[in-house]
Amino acid sequence: MTEAMIRNKPGMASVKDMPLLQDGPPPGGFAPVRYARRISNTGPSAMAMFLAVSGAFAWGMYQVGQGNKIRRALKEEKYAARRTILPILQAEEDERFVSEWKKYLEYEADVMKDVPGWKVGENVYNSGRWMPPATGELRPD
Amino acid sequence: MEANAAVDGTGNPIPTSAVLTASAKHIGIRCMQENMAFLKCKKNDPNPEKCLEKGREVTRCVLGLLKDLHQRCPKEMDAYVGCMYYYTNEFDLCRKEQEAFEKACPLK
């Protein structure tokens, strides 16, 4: 009912004679739109791209090698320093161990003095090599 | 006494890790004989009681060297040891102090 009252044309016989009210193109139509592909053939060739990428790769790997050389030199410096100070640290630890070991042997002699046929200390292994004591009582904590 | 001091109250150098790594290059040159003798002895027989004398030589050489270094260039050595202590014995982070130390007490 309301459409008929809006789009009224005087002298209408029925609703089917209403004038059209549509959204349409402007007069003369729209401007033409291009939808065809335009991919250009210019730019670097395949060989040029391949050479550029492999050149970048080769230069990068060379830089990796140089960096590894530098890192290896730093590690060598650190290990050389450790090798140099190893003897003094071992010597100090030996002194401490020997004094602790002597105290331990005295304690053992004291504990086992009534046991017949017990040789104090040094009754560990039969191979002849020196092995560090396995009990962990002489650790330097 | 702070932990990064290179010497104790009477001027004797304390062989902490910072001090030893700071003077490692000097030790490697000046105490090489004693170190090699000690290591050869250890290779023969790992028993600590057998290599005590060589160990004492090593200790004597290294502590004497530390004291000598500290007497000849105290400021540079203290700076280098302090830097080593701060960066936990990383050589690459203390290049400036290392160069100053090696200029004052050259490795020979």
gemmi code that builds the backbone of each chain (N, CA, C; Angstrom):
import gemmi

chains = {
    "A": [
        ("MET", (0.842, -1.190, 0.000), (0.000, 0.000, 0.000), (0.873, 1.234, 0.000)),
        ("THR", (1.960, 1.229, 0.798), (2.763, 2.456, 0.896), (3.557, 2.705, -0.368)),
        ("GLU", (4.052, 1.618, -1.043), (4.752, 1.825, -2.304), (3.858, 2.525, -3.294)),
        ("ALA", (2.641, 2.097, -3.349), (1.716, 2.735, -4.286), (1.526, 4.197, -3.938)),
        ("MET", (1.579, 4.511, -2.646), (1.396, 5.913, -2.301), (2.651, 6.730, -2.605)),
        ("ILE", (3.888, 6.068, -2.575), (5.112, 6.818, -2.889), (5.277, 6.993, -4.388)),
        ("ARG", (5.135, 5.891, -5.088), (5.445, 5.937, -6.519), (4.182, 6.180, -7.338)),
        ("ASN", (3.405, 6.982, -6.790), (2.097, 7.172, -7.439), (2.234, 7.866, -8.776)),
        ("LYS", (1.523, 7.444, -9.716), (1.422, 8.144, -10.990), (-0.055, 8.477, -11.158)),
        ("PRO", (-0.332, 9.651, -11.340), (-1.791, 9.954, -11.425), (-2.393, 9.217, -12.632)),
        ("GLY", (-3.494, 8.592, -12.401), (-4.189, 7.876, -13.468), (-3.741, 6.447, -13.565)),
        ("MET", (-3.207, 5.858, -12.440), (-2.745, 4.473, -12.464), (-3.939, 3.578, -12.404)),
        ("ALA", (-3.937, 2.504, -13.205), (-5.057, 1.590, -13.148), (-4.827, 0.566, -12.049)),
        ("SER", (-3.527, 0.001, -11.939), (-3.267, -0.962, -10.865), (-1.832, -0.787, -10.407)),
        ("VAL", (-1.466, -1.581, -9.440), (-0.098, -1.500, -8.891), (0.920, -1.892, -9.950)),
        ("LYS", (0.543, -2.741, -10.862), (1.497, -3.189, -11.892), (1.906, -2.066, -12.821)),
        ("ASP", (1.263, -0.908, -12.817), (1.624, 0.187, -13.708), (2.485, 1.214, -13.023)),
        ("MET", (3.021, 0.916, -11.814), (3.842, 1.902, -11.116), (5.117, 2.180, -11.890)),
        ("PRO", (5.578, 3.469, -11.865), (6.863, 3.715, -12.572), (8.022, 3.020, -11.805)),
        ("LEU", (9.051, 2.706, -12.571), (10.183, 1.993, -11.980), (11.034, 2.916, -11.102)),
        ("LEU", (11.515, 2.374, -9.978), (12.450, 3.137, -9.112), (13.627, 2.199, -8.879)),
        ("GLN", (14.679, 2.324, -9.683), (15.807, 1.393, -9.646), (17.112, 2.160, -9.487)),
        ("ASP", (18.109, 1.433, -8.960), (19.474, 1.961, -8.923), (20.174, 1.508, -10.193)),
        ("GLY", (20.614, 2.392, -10.972), (21.175, 1.978, -12.248), (22.409, 2.770, -12.577)),
        ("PRO", (23.012, 2.490, -13.717), (24.229, 3.193, -14.131), (23.922, 4.619, -14.516)),
        ("PRO", (24.956, 5.475, -14.449), (24.719, 6.857, -14.878), (24.458, 6.895, -16.381)),
        ("PRO", (23.968, 7.979, -16.837), (23.672, 8.014, -18.281), (24.972, 7.953, -19.080)),
        ("GLY", (25.033, 7.149, -20.120), (26.266, 6.926, -20.855), (27.030, 5.736, -20.360)),
        ("GLY", (26.632, 5.159, -19.274), (27.300, 3.955, -18.758), (28.557, 4.280, -17.955)),
        ("PHE", (29.146, 3.270, -17.347), (30.382, 3.433, -16.570), (31.577, 3.460, -17.490)),
        ("ALA", (32.762, 3.895, -16.916), (34.013, 3.864, -17.682), (34.464, 2.416, -17.847)),
        ("PRO", (35.178, 2.081, -18.945), (35.589, 0.682, -19.139), (36.671, 0.299, -18.124)),
        ("VAL", (36.648, -0.980, -17.618), (37.591, -1.509, -16.626), (38.476, -2.526, -17.325)),
        ("ARG", (39.859, -2.403, -17.088), (40.758, -3.369, -17.736), (40.883, -4.584, -16.843)),
        ("TYR", (40.678, -5.751, -17.389), (40.865, -6.956, -16.611), (41.786, -7.942, -17.297)),
        ("ALA", (42.521, -7.511, -18.293), (43.435, -8.420, -18.984), (44.763, -8.456, -18.230)),
        ("ARG", (45.520, -9.612, -18.244), (46.820, -9.727, -17.606), (47.834, -8.890, -18.345)),
        ("ARG", (48.729, -8.238, -17.577), (49.871, -7.540, -18.193), (51.100, -7.885, -17.364)),
        ("ILE", (51.752, -9.061, -17.592), (52.976, -9.415, -16.853), (54.142, -9.107, -17.756)),
        ("SER", (55.077, -8.212, -17.304), (56.107, -7.739, -18.219), (57.208, -8.789, -18.337)),
        ("ASN", (57.942, -8.736, -19.393), (59.052, -9.654, -19.628), (60.391, -9.051, -19.298)),
        ("THR", (60.411, -7.869, -18.675), (61.699, -7.252, -18.363), (62.235, -7.801, -17.037)),
        ("GLY", (63.371, -7.316, -16.563), (63.942, -7.768, -15.294), (65.082, -8.739, -15.520)),
        ("PRO", (65.701, -9.256, -14.414), (66.877, -10.125, -14.574), (66.500, -11.459, -15.171)),
        ("SER", (67.437, -12.038, -15.916), (67.187, -13.342, -16.517), (67.374, -14.419, -15.463)),
        ("ALA", (67.078, -15.645, -15.839), (67.191, -16.754, -14.891), (68.631, -16.941, -14.457)),
        ("MET", (69.559, -16.888, -15.413), (70.971, -17.068, -15.085), (71.448, -15.959, -14.168)),
        ("ALA", (70.981, -14.733, -14.426), (71.408, -13.617, -13.573), (70.924, -13.824, -12.144)),
        ("MET", (69.679, -14.255, -11.992), (69.152, -14.473, -10.637), (69.919, -15.582, -9.947)),
        ("PHE", (70.189, -16.683, -10.706), (70.903, -17.809, -10.108), (72.288, -17.390, -9.642)),
        ("LEU", (72.974, -16.627, -10.496), (74.326, -16.213, -10.124), (74.306, -15.280, -8.915)),
        ("ALA", (73.299, -14.376, -8.877), (73.240, -13.451, -7.745), (73.011, -14.217, -6.442)),
        ("VAL", (72.072, -15.189, -6.481), (71.765, -15.913, -5.245), (72.946, -16.776, -4.819)),
        ("SER", (73.584, -17.468, -5.783), (74.703, -18.311, -5.354), (75.895, -17.476, -4.932)),
        ("GLY", (76.029, -16.269, -5.521), (77.086, -15.384, -5.053), (76.860, -14.968, -3.618)),
        ("ALA", (75.585, -14.611, -3.291), (75.290, -14.225, -1.907), (75.528, -15.396, -0.964)),
        ("PHE", (75.140, -16.601, -1.388), (75.350, -17.787, -0.555), (76.834, -18.028, -0.307)),
        ("ALA", (77.623, -17.947, -1.384), (79.050, -18.228, -1.233), (79.709, -17.211, -0.309)),
        ("TRP", (79.345, -15.932, -0.478), (79.931, -14.911, 0.387), (79.518, -15.157, 1.840)),
        ("GLY", (78.251, -15.547, 2.040), (77.795, -15.814, 3.404), (78.544, -16.975, 4.029)),
        ("MET", (78.773, -18.050, 3.250), (79.488, -19.195, 3.819), (80.930, -18.827, 4.127)),
        ("TYR", (81.495, -17.974, 3.289), (82.864, -17.524, 3.576), (82.906, -16.768, 4.899)),
        ("GLN", (81.898, -15.900, 5.120), (81.859, -15.166, 6.386), (81.685, -16.119, 7.569)),
        ("VAL", (80.888, -17.200, 7.365), (80.726, -18.186, 8.443), (82.076, -18.801, 8.792)),
        ("GLY", (82.841, -19.140, 7.733), (84.160, -19.718, 7.992), (85.077, -18.772, 8.741)),
        ("GLN", (85.052, -17.505, 8.341), (85.902, -16.528, 9.054), (85.478, -16.429, 10.513)),
        ("GLY", (84.164, -16.368, 10.737), (83.694, -16.274, 12.115), (84.098, -17.479, 12.939)),
        ("ASN", (84.060, -18.675, 12.308), (84.475, -19.871, 13.035), (85.941, -19.828, 13.383)),
        ("LYS", (86.731, -19.254, 12.456), (88.159, -19.144, 12.754), (88.382, -18.268, 13.987)),
        ("ILE", (87.662, -17.149, 14.030), (87.819, -16.245, 15.174), (87.378, -16.933, 16.451)),
        ("ARG", (86.245, -17.655, 16.397), (85.748, -18.306, 17.614), (86.700, -19.394, 18.065)),
        ("ARG", (87.295, -20.100, 17.090), (88.232, -21.155, 17.479), (89.452, -20.549, 18.150)),
        ("ALA", (89.908, -19.405, 17.653), (91.054, -18.759, 18.303), (90.711, -18.355, 19.732)),
        ("LEU", (89.503, -17.854, 19.958), (89.116, -17.480, 21.327), (89.077, -18.709, 22.229)),
        ("LYS", (88.510, -19.827, 21.687), (88.449, -21.023, 22.511), (89.847, -21.529, 22.823)),
        ("GLU", (90.746, -21.451, 21.822), (92.118, -21.906, 22.051), (92.783, -21.084, 23.137)),
        ("GLU", (92.501, -19.781, 23.126), (93.094, -18.935, 24.165), (92.627, -19.388, 25.542)),
        ("LYS", (91.303, -19.670, 25.638), (90.759, -20.072, 26.938), (91.350, -21.395, 27.379)),
        ("TYR", (91.460, -22.362, 26.427), (91.970, -23.668, 26.829), (93.443, -23.591, 27.170)),
        ("ALA", (94.193, -22.750, 26.449), (95.611, -22.630, 26.770), (95.791, -22.073, 28.175)),
        ("ALA", (94.963, -21.091, 28.540), (95.068, -20.554, 29.898), (94.766, -21.636, 30.913)),
        ("ARG", (93.742, -22.471, 30.630), (93.416, -23.529, 31.578), (94.535, -24.542, 31.692)),
        ("ARG", (95.161, -24.865, 30.541), (96.270, -25.814, 30.590), (97.429, -25.269, 31.407)),
        ("THR", (97.610, -23.948, 31.350), (98.739, -23.371, 32.065), (98.527, -23.398, 33.564)),
        ("ILE", (97.306, -23.141, 34.022), (97.130, -23.074, 35.466), (96.769, -24.420, 36.061)),
        ("LEU", (96.621, -25.451, 35.234), (96.332, -26.784, 35.773), (97.392, -27.274, 36.742)),
        ("PRO", (98.719, -27.177, 36.439), (99.684, -27.759, 37.382), (99.645, -27.142, 38.761)),
        ("ILE", (99.473, -25.793, 38.845), (99.514, -25.237, 40.194), (98.295, -25.653, 40.993)),
        ("LEU", (97.141, -25.735, 40.321), (95.955, -26.163, 41.052), (96.092, -27.609, 41.511)),
        ("GLN", (96.657, -28.455, 40.620), (96.833, -29.861, 40.994), (97.844, -29.988, 42.122)),
        ("ALA", (98.904, -29.160, 42.080), (99.920, -29.247, 43.127), (99.329, -28.870, 44.486)),
        ("GLU", (98.504, -27.794, 44.498), (97.891, -27.398, 45.772), (96.959, -28.483, 46.283)),
        ("GLU", (96.190, -29.089, 45.351), (95.267, -30.132, 45.772), (96.041, -31.340, 46.278)),
        ("ASP", (97.208, -31.654, 45.657), (98.013, -32.780, 46.126), (98.476, -32.564, 47.549)),
        ("GLU", (98.946, -31.346, 47.851), (99.398, -31.084, 49.217), (98.269, -31.314, 50.211)),
        ("ARG", (97.102, -30.761, 49.864), (95.970, -30.902, 50.789), (95.603, -32.357, 50.951)),
        ("PHE", (95.630, -33.101, 49.833), (95.233, -34.501, 49.898), (96.216, -35.301, 50.732)),
        ("VAL", (97.512, -35.027, 50.560), (98.495, -35.824, 51.289), (98.352, -35.604, 52.789)),
        ("SER", (98.108, -34.353, 53.203), (97.961, -34.142, 54.653), (96.697, -34.817, 55.166)),
        ("GLU", (95.619, -34.749, 54.404), (94.389, -35.424, 54.827), (94.577, -36.923, 54.875)),
        ("TRP", (95.348, -37.462, 53.902), (95.562, -38.899, 53.843), (96.368, -39.384, 55.036)),
        ("LYS", (97.366, -38.568, 55.431), (98.164, -38.974, 56.582), (97.291, -39.016, 57.840)),
        ("LYS", (96.446, -37.991, 57.974), (95.567, -37.981, 59.146), (94.652, -39.194, 59.124)),
        ("TYR", (94.205, -39.577, 57.933), (93.306, -40.716, 57.821), (94.020, -42.014, 58.165)),
        ("LEU", (95.304, -42.119, 57.745), (96.034, -43.343, 58.061), (96.271, -43.471, 59.570)),
        ("GLU", (96.543, -42.330, 60.211), (96.707, -42.403, 61.669), (95.422, -42.855, 62.327)),
        ("TYR", (94.300, -42.321, 61.845), (93.010, -42.705, 62.410), (92.762, -44.185, 62.210)),
        ("GLU", (93.153, -44.686, 61.020), (92.925, -46.110, 60.750), (93.793, -46.969, 61.646)),
        ("ALA", (95.057, -46.531, 61.825), (95.934, -47.297, 62.714), (95.369, -47.322, 64.125)),
        ("ASP", (94.799, -46.204, 64.538), (94.230, -46.133, 65.881), (93.034, -47.064, 66.022)),
        ("VAL", (92.181, -47.088, 64.984), (90.971, -47.898, 65.073), (91.310, -49.379, 65.024)),
        ("MET", (92.300, -49.751, 64.189), (92.551, -51.174, 63.959), (93.735, -51.687, 64.730)),
        ("LYS", (94.112, -50.995, 65.852), (95.358, -51.418, 66.482), (95.217, -52.749, 67.188)),
        ("ASP", (93.987, -53.188, 67.513), (93.854, -54.451, 68.218), (93.556, -55.604, 67.295)),
        ("VAL", (93.464, -55.328, 65.999), (93.139, -56.403, 65.062), (94.443, -57.043, 64.632)),
        ("PRO", (94.594, -58.377, 64.847), (95.884, -59.002, 64.512), (96.041, -59.106, 63.004)),
        ("GLY", (97.235, -58.819, 62.519), (97.541, -59.015, 61.107), (96.944, -57.983, 60.179)),
        ("TRP", (96.673, -56.802, 60.677), (96.095, -55.762, 59.801), (97.191, -54.800, 59.424)),
        ("LYS", (97.457, -54.656, 58.133), (98.462, -53.669, 57.704), (97.760, -52.346, 57.422)),
        ("VAL", (98.232, -51.328, 58.135), (97.516, -50.055, 58.050), (97.635, -49.432, 56.662)),
        ("GLY", (96.590, -48.880, 56.173), (96.581, -48.119, 54.919), (96.884, -49.017, 53.740)),
        ("GLU", (96.855, -48.523, 52.545), (97.412, -49.193, 51.369), (96.967, -50.623, 51.217)),
        ("ASN", (95.788, -50.980, 51.648), (95.343, -52.343, 51.372), (94.193, -52.302, 50.388)),
        ("VAL", (94.326, -51.407, 49.417), (93.210, -51.223, 48.500), (93.224, -52.277, 47.392)),
        ("TYR", (93.932, -52.033, 46.275), (93.825, -52.947, 45.137), (95.162, -53.640, 44.902)),
        ("ASN", (95.151, -54.708, 44.105), (96.364, -55.481, 43.894), (97.059, -55.175, 42.590)),
        ("SER", (96.592, -54.180, 41.828), (97.166, -54.021, 40.503), (98.490, -53.282, 40.535)),
        ("GLY", (98.784, -52.592, 41.622), (100.052, -51.865, 41.669), (99.901, -50.405, 41.305)),
        ("ARG", (98.797, -50.007, 40.597), (98.609, -48.590, 40.298), (98.035, -47.905, 41.518)),
        ("TRP", (98.224, -46.605, 41.578), (97.600, -45.857, 42.671), (96.190, -45.470, 42.259)),
        ("MET", (95.200, -45.793, 43.125), (93.834, -45.361, 42.830), (93.395, -44.371, 43.896)),
        ("PRO", (92.668, -43.337, 43.553), (92.204, -42.422, 44.602), (91.202, -43.132, 45.495)),
        ("PRO", (91.138, -42.755, 46.767), (90.228, -43.432, 47.687), (88.771, -43.237, 47.250)),
        ("ALA", (88.014, -44.317, 47.359), (86.685, -44.325, 46.750), (85.583, -43.901, 47.707)),
        ("THR", (85.925, -43.635, 48.978), (84.842, -43.387, 49.916), (84.318, -41.960, 49.841)),
        ("GLY", (85.089, -41.038, 49.280), (84.586, -39.666, 49.234), (84.700, -38.946, 50.550)),
        ("GLU", (85.439, -39.523, 51.516), (85.577, -38.827, 52.782), (86.629, -37.749, 52.720)),
        ("LEU", (87.559, -37.843, 51.756), (88.662, -36.888, 51.714), (88.418, -35.809, 50.681)),
        ("ARG", (87.177, -35.592, 50.270), (86.901, -34.573, 49.263), (87.125, -33.201, 49.839)),
        ("PRO", (87.557, -32.242, 49.019), (87.857, -30.914, 49.566), (86.635, -30.011, 49.669)),
        ("ASP", (85.642, -30.367, 50.487), (84.513, -29.410, 50.549), (84.669, -28.373, 51.631)),
    ],
    "B": [
        ("MET", (88.253, -8.768, 53.360), (88.982, -8.592, 52.089), (88.021, -8.900, 50.962)),
        ("GLU", (87.916, -8.049, 49.967), (86.944, -8.313, 48.891), (87.444, -9.466, 48.041)),
        ("ALA", (86.509, -10.040, 47.323), (86.864, -11.249, 46.577), (87.714, -10.936, 45.356)),
        ("ASN", (87.717, -9.675, 44.889), (88.504, -9.428, 43.687), (89.840, -8.778, 44.010)),
        ("ALA", (90.300, -8.909, 45.264), (91.628, -8.382, 45.592), (92.681, -9.335, 45.079)),
        ("ALA", (93.750, -8.775, 44.545), (94.795, -9.642, 44.015), (95.799, -10.027, 45.077)),
        ("VAL", (95.920, -9.249, 46.129), (96.893, -9.550, 47.185), (96.177, -9.521, 48.511)),
        ("ASP", (96.759, -10.282, 49.470), (96.205, -10.215, 50.818), (96.913, -9.111, 51.592)),
        ("GLY", (96.707, -9.104, 52.908), (97.165, -7.969, 53.704), (98.652, -7.718, 53.621)),
        ("THR", (99.464, -8.808, 53.491), (100.911, -8.597, 53.531), (101.509, -8.486, 52.145)),
        ("GLY", (100.688, -8.331, 51.128), (101.250, -8.154, 49.786), (101.514, -9.447, 49.051)),
        ("ASN", (101.126, -10.587, 49.619), (101.291, -11.839, 48.886), (100.105, -12.040, 47.974)),
        ("PRO", (100.367, -12.417, 46.750), (99.228, -12.577, 45.847), (98.430, -13.831, 46.175)),
        ("ILE", (97.097, -13.689, 46.120), (96.204, -14.824, 46.377), (95.924, -15.504, 45.050)),
        ("PRO", (96.184, -16.804, 44.921), (95.952, -17.446, 43.619), (94.489, -17.790, 43.385)),
        ("THR", (93.641, -16.771, 43.261), (92.256, -17.039, 42.902), (92.174, -17.291, 41.394)),
        ("SER", (90.989, -17.708, 40.941), (90.863, -18.020, 39.514), (91.068, -16.777, 38.667)),
        ("ALA", (90.587, -15.623, 39.160), (90.756, -14.396, 38.375), (92.234, -14.058, 38.236)),
        ("VAL", (92.989, -14.156, 39.362), (94.413, -13.823, 39.314), (95.153, -14.793, 38.408)),
        ("LEU", (94.815, -16.090, 38.530), (95.545, -17.073, 37.735), (95.245, -16.933, 36.250)),
        ("THR", (93.975, -16.718, 35.887), (93.706, -16.554, 34.462), (94.282, -15.256, 33.949)),
        ("ALA", (94.340, -14.229, 34.792), (94.923, -12.975, 34.315), (96.403, -13.152, 34.016)),
        ("SER", (97.110, -13.932, 34.846), (98.541, -14.105, 34.613), (98.860, -15.388, 33.882)),
        ("ALA", (97.838, -16.022, 33.259), (98.071, -17.333, 32.644), (99.126, -17.272, 31.557)),
        ("LYS", (99.102, -16.194, 30.747), (100.083, -16.144, 29.668), (101.498, -16.012, 30.224)),
        ("HIS", (101.653, -15.220, 31.299), (102.986, -15.085, 31.899), (103.444, -16.398, 32.500)),
        ("ILE", (102.505, -17.102, 33.178), (102.859, -18.388, 33.777), (103.283, -19.359, 32.693)),
        ("GLY", (102.578, -19.326, 31.556), (102.904, -20.261, 30.494), (104.281, -20.058, 29.920)),
        ("ILE", (104.789, -18.835, 30.025), (106.125, -18.584, 29.481), (107.189, -18.758, 30.544)),
        ("ARG", (106.943, -18.238, 31.746), (108.023, -18.200, 32.727), (108.110, -19.465, 33.559)),
        ("CYS", (107.003, -20.202, 33.747), (107.060, -21.393, 34.594), (106.880, -22.645, 33.763)),
        ("MET", (107.195, -22.581, 32.475), (106.914, -23.726, 31.608), (107.694, -24.959, 32.045)),
        ("GLN", (108.992, -24.780, 32.458), (109.795, -25.959, 32.815), (109.197, -26.704, 33.993)),
        ("GLU", (108.857, -25.943, 35.039), (108.336, -26.607, 36.228), (107.013, -27.295, 35.926)),
        ("ASN", (106.171, -26.616, 35.118), (104.889, -27.226, 34.781), (105.083, -28.525, 34.031)),
        ("MET", (106.000, -28.512, 33.032), (106.204, -29.722, 32.247), (106.741, -30.848, 33.101)),
        ("ALA", (107.684, -30.523, 34.004), (108.257, -31.562, 34.854), (107.175, -32.177, 35.733)),
        ("PHE", (106.315, -31.308, 36.268), (105.252, -31.824, 37.134), (104.299, -32.715, 36.357)),
        ("LEU", (103.944, -32.290, 35.134), (102.986, -33.087, 34.369), (103.596, -34.422, 33.952)),
        ("LYS", (104.902, -34.406, 33.633), (105.548, -35.690, 33.268), (105.539, -36.621, 34.458)),
        ("CYS", (105.844, -36.063, 35.645), (105.845, -36.902, 36.844), (104.464, -37.492, 37.082)),
        ("LYS", (103.443, -36.665, 36.877), (102.077, -37.145, 37.102), (101.706, -38.224, 36.103)),
        ("LYS", (102.213, -38.074, 34.865), (101.860, -39.071, 33.860), (102.457, -40.402, 34.226)),
        ("ASN", (103.693, -40.353, 34.787), (104.310, -41.612, 35.181), (103.546, -42.283, 36.291)),
        ("ASP", (103.186, -41.495, 37.303), (102.585, -42.085, 38.499), (101.604, -41.078, 39.069)),
        ("PRO", (100.294, -41.362, 39.031), (99.355, -40.363, 39.516), (99.306, -40.208, 41.028)),
        ("ASN", (100.120, -40.988, 41.751), (100.096, -40.910, 43.206), (100.560, -39.526, 43.649)),
        ("PRO", (99.725, -38.791, 44.417), (100.159, -37.442, 44.789), (101.405, -37.420, 45.654)),
        ("GLU", (101.613, -38.509, 46.452), (102.771, -38.461, 47.337), (104.081, -38.518, 46.571)),
        ("LYS", (104.048, -39.067, 45.331), (105.297, -39.191, 44.610), (105.718, -37.893, 43.939)),
        ("CYS", (104.781, -36.981, 43.679), (105.118, -35.779, 42.909), (105.047, -34.537, 43.766)),
        ("LEU", (105.185, -34.727, 45.094), (105.030, -33.570, 45.973), (106.126, -32.548, 45.736)),
        ("GLU", (107.382, -33.044, 45.526), (108.481, -32.091, 45.417), (108.330, -31.233, 44.171)),
        ("LYS", (107.999, -31.896, 43.039), (107.816, -31.107, 41.811), (106.641, -30.149, 41.957)),
        ("GLY", (105.587, -30.618, 42.680), (104.456, -29.729, 42.900), (104.855, -28.503, 43.683)),
        ("ARG", (105.752, -28.710, 44.669), (106.188, -27.544, 45.450), (106.978, -26.597, 44.591)),
        ("GLU", (107.766, -27.146, 43.649), (108.490, -26.237, 42.735), (107.524, -25.416, 41.911)),
        ("VAL", (106.464, -26.078, 41.413), (105.478, -25.350, 40.603), (104.849, -24.233, 41.418)),
        ("THR", (104.445, -24.581, 42.654), (103.801, -23.558, 43.493), (104.745, -22.404, 43.752)),
        ("ARG", (106.015, -22.762, 44.022), (106.969, -21.700, 44.326), (107.149, -20.791, 43.118)),
        ("CYS", (107.294, -21.395, 41.935), (107.496, -20.593, 40.722), (106.305, -19.683, 40.481)),
        ("VAL", (105.105, -20.263, 40.564), (103.931, -19.455, 40.201), (103.686, -18.352, 41.218)),
        ("LEU", (103.807, -18.672, 42.517), (103.542, -17.613, 43.500), (104.597, -16.528, 43.416)),
        ("GLY", (105.883, -16.953, 43.185), (106.912, -15.941, 43.007), (106.639, -15.057, 41.801)),
        ("LEU", (106.165, -15.686, 40.712), (105.867, -14.905, 39.512), (104.731, -13.929, 39.758)),
        ("LEU", (103.698, -14.382, 40.481), (102.574, -13.487, 40.769), (103.041, -12.296, 41.595)),
        ("LYS", (103.913, -12.572, 42.583), (104.365, -11.475, 43.413), (105.210, -10.503, 42.589)),
        ("ASP", (106.041, -11.061, 41.713), (106.872, -10.197, 40.876), (106.013, -9.330, 39.974)),
        ("LEU", (104.990, -9.954, 39.352), (104.107, -9.177, 38.483), (103.406, -8.080, 39.262)),
        ("HIS", (102.966, -8.431, 40.462), (102.225, -7.422, 41.214), (103.132, -6.294, 41.658)),
        ("GLN", (104.430, -6.611, 41.885), (105.313, -5.522, 42.305), (105.669, -4.620, 41.140)),
        ("ARG", (105.783, -5.238, 39.923), (106.234, -4.395, 38.815), (105.126, -3.515, 38.262)),
        ("CYS", (103.894, -4.018, 38.212), (102.810, -3.200, 37.653), (101.538, -3.411, 38.455)),
        ("PRO", (101.477, -2.862, 39.662), (100.333, -3.164, 40.528), (99.012, -2.662, 39.991)),
        ("LYS", (98.990, -1.415, 39.442), (97.685, -0.861, 39.056), (97.091, -1.641, 37.889)),
        ("GLU", (97.948, -1.907, 36.865), (97.396, -2.592, 35.694), (96.959, -3.988, 36.053)),
        ("MET", (97.750, -4.649, 36.936), (97.372, -6.008, 37.305), (96.083, -6.000, 38.101)),
        ("ASP", (95.930, -5.031, 38.989), (94.683, -4.986, 39.763), (93.494, -4.719, 38.872)),
        ("ALA", (93.687, -3.820, 37.866), (92.573, -3.539, 36.952), (92.201, -4.786, 36.155)),
        ("TYR", (93.235, -5.512, 35.654), (92.954, -6.702, 34.854), (92.298, -7.783, 35.701)),
        ("VAL", (92.802, -7.971, 36.917), (92.212, -8.981, 37.782), (90.781, -8.614, 38.136)),
        ("GLY", (90.537, -7.319, 38.388), (89.172, -6.903, 38.681), (88.242, -7.156, 37.504)),
        ("CYS", (88.719, -6.882, 36.288), (87.892, -7.129, 35.107), (87.631, -8.622, 34.937)),
        ("MET", (88.651, -9.456, 35.137), (88.476, -10.905, 35.051), (87.472, -11.386, 36.083)),
        ("TYR", (87.547, -10.817, 37.278), (86.599, -11.224, 38.322), (85.183, -10.842, 37.936)),
        ("TYR", (85.069, -9.613, 37.363), (83.727, -9.141, 37.015), (83.118, -9.973, 35.905)),
        ("TYR", (83.938, -10.348, 34.899), (83.407, -11.068, 33.747), (83.715, -12.551, 33.816)),
        ("THR", (84.027, -13.069, 34.994), (84.278, -14.502, 35.201), (85.224, -15.076, 34.159)),
        ("ASN", (86.415, -14.496, 34.094), (87.487, -15.088, 33.304), (87.161, -15.229, 31.833)),
        ("GLU", (86.504, -14.209, 31.255), (86.305, -14.169, 29.807), (87.359, -13.267, 29.211)),
        ("PHE", (88.239, -13.830, 28.390), (89.308, -13.002, 27.851), (88.791, -11.928, 26.922)),
        ("ASP", (87.748, -12.275, 26.147), (87.357, -11.351, 25.088), (86.707, -10.094, 25.623)),
        ("LEU", (86.239, -10.116, 26.892), (85.564, -8.933, 27.413), (86.521, -8.016, 28.148)),
        ("CYS", (87.800, -8.376, 28.203), (88.738, -7.574, 28.989), (89.935, -7.193, 28.145)),
        ("ARG", (89.742, -6.978, 26.841), (90.899, -6.741, 25.973), (91.655, -5.477, 26.357)),
        ("LYS", (90.905, -4.433, 26.745), (91.595, -3.173, 27.053), (92.545, -3.352, 28.228)),
        ("GLU", (92.015, -3.951, 29.320), (92.862, -4.128, 30.500), (94.002, -5.083, 30.193)),
        ("GLN", (93.738, -6.080, 29.309), (94.812, -7.012, 28.979), (95.939, -6.295, 28.262)),
        ("GLU", (95.574, -5.402, 27.327), (96.639, -4.698, 26.607), (97.428, -3.806, 27.536)),
        ("ALA", (96.728, -3.097, 28.436), (97.454, -2.234, 29.367), (98.394, -3.056, 30.237)),
        ("PHE", (97.926, -4.225, 30.681), (98.740, -5.079, 31.541), (99.954, -5.581, 30.773)),
        ("GLU", (99.748, -6.001, 29.511), (100.883, -6.559, 28.796), (101.849, -5.486, 28.333)),
        ("LYS", (101.362, -4.252, 28.243), (102.312, -3.185, 27.917), (103.172, -2.881, 29.142)),
        ("ALA", (102.542, -2.895, 30.335), (103.297, -2.532, 31.544), (104.229, -3.654, 31.959)),
        ("CYS", (103.739, -4.921, 31.909), (104.570, -6.064, 32.277), (104.665, -6.961, 31.072)),
        ("PRO", (105.616, -6.750, 30.192), (105.577, -7.479, 28.925), (105.868, -8.964, 29.091)),
        ("LEU", (105.270, -9.767, 28.218), (105.549, -11.198, 28.179), (106.876, -11.396, 27.480)),
        ("LYS", (107.826, -12.069, 28.139), (109.057, -12.287, 27.364), (109.531, -13.700, 27.547)),
    ],
}
model = gemmi.Model(1)
for chain_id, residues in chains.items():
    chain = gemmi.Chain(chain_id)
    for i, (resn, *xyz) in enumerate(residues, 1):
        res = gemmi.Residue()
        res.name, res.seqid = resn, gemmi.SeqId(i, " ")
        for name, pos in zip(("N", "CA", "C"), xyz):
            atom = gemmi.Atom()
            atom.name, atom.element = name, gemmi.Element(name[0])
            atom.pos, atom.b_iso = gemmi.Position(*pos), 0.0
            res.add_atom(atom)
        chain.add_residue(res)
    model.add_chain(chain)
structure = gemmi.Structure()
structure.add_model(model)
structure.setup_entities()
